[in-house]
Amino acid sequence: MNKFAPPKRLQGIEKSVIRQMLDRARPGSINLGLGEPDLPTPDVIRRAAVKAIVEEQNGYTTHSGLLSLREKIAAEYPYLENKPDQVVITAGSQEALYLALLALVEEGDEVLLPNPAFVAYPTIVQMAGGTSTFYRLPRENGFAFDVDEFRRALSPRTKVIVCISPSNPTGRVLSRDDLVSIGDALRDHGAYLISDEIYRDLYYTPERPGSLSSFYDRTIVIGGLSKSMSMTGWRLGWLCGDEAVVQAALVLHGYVTTCASTVSQKASLVAWSEEAEQARSGFRETFRARRDHLLSLIDSELALKAAAPEGAFYTMLDVSAYGPSMKVAVALLDQGVITVPGVGFGSEAEGFLRVSFCAEQDTLSEGVRRIKNGLQDLQDFSR
């Protein structure tokens, strides 16, 4: 009997480096690796879910999702002109990303990704049969967007571009000037732009970050409630934009998922209520305080540099003085603290660790203490 071999598009694909680090961690480790809010889902969401479960039937919705929910999402993006048919509700934002790339990318197409970028981007591009190319978010500039780097990486062969703001892994936000620059660079190109906005409501800037959809018409927006409403397990995301692209994605969604959870969709209808907005604001303040606490500890206890995040809940910690990021992250596992090696996000992040502040301040303090011990052991060993 022939030994199983996966098809070419799946060869070399493994668990993400994030999951690999979690799998290798010993029980009781402090988890500063996973990007999952530890705060409870707001009461207003949970009450709506309980009501739906107890009082209502919860069979399939249409493939595209509840009309009332799609109307709320369509109203978020002026370029949709309140057209719910240009919105698909998905099982989390990662399914939305998968659908968008498979709908847009043909064999051999080039997809331009940020470097560093979320670990799933190049993997899904490979699944779609595309080729990943990259634009640098230079480490020497704190991973800020660089329009010259972006323009240099853009080519006539570029079919799709992916942007994310706020960023995973860096927490950096695209400013209004950045958004204008991206729109200007693409105006005469014709490529599709996928704007990953899953962290858009977790920001520490004076105003909510803008959506690229307001600056470039051929934008496909990826969004959801997993991060801003602490609903990771509820699997509620969305995909919206160009009607032809969305309809192609919808056909695929129907075969892959049928529909997102009906209970999650019904509960999410209240995510635009005043009570939910108060919860969002409270989440932002909690994460802002944790961010400031962690950055202060990194400065005072580790005497190392770290990127100052403007959104999301990650910082990039510069550990290049101690060796390759994978080596350092593995060494820290022995101290009982989980981080993610920067190399998993791209070459520009080598020498850094992604550190999440999805933990209470006392836990962050203990995590930094363990990091300090691990770095000291590495330094002693290298002498």
CORPE-V823892 format. One record per run of one state. SS is the DSSP state (A for helix, B for strand, O for the rest). FROM is the first residue (numbers start at 1). TO is the last residue. If there is no record, write none. Layout:
# CORPE-V823892
ss = [SS	SS]
from = [FROM	FROM]
to = [TO	TO]
This chain:
# CORPE-V823892
ss = [O	A	O	A	O	B	O	A	O	A	O	A	O	A	B	O	A	O	B	O	A	O	B	O	A	O	A	O	B	O	A	O	B	O	B	O	A	O	B	O	A	O	B	O	A	O	A	O	A	O	B	O	B	O	B	O	A	O	A	O	B	O	B	A	O	A	O	B	O	A	O]
from = [1	8	11	17	25	30	32	43	56	67	75	78	81	84	87	91	93	105	110	116	120	128	131	137	139	142	147	154	158	165	176	187	192	197	203	204	212	215	219	225	232	235	237	241	243	257	262	273	274	303	306	307	311	312	314	319	320	323	325	334	337	339	340	342	346	347	350	352	357	361	383]
to = [7	10	16	24	29	31	42	55	66	74	77	80	83	86	90	92	104	109	115	119	127	130	136	138	141	146	153	157	164	175	186	191	196	202	203	211	214	218	224	231	234	236	240	242	256	261	272	273	302	305	306	310	311	313	318	319	322	324	333	336	338	339	341	345	346	349	351	356	360	382	383]
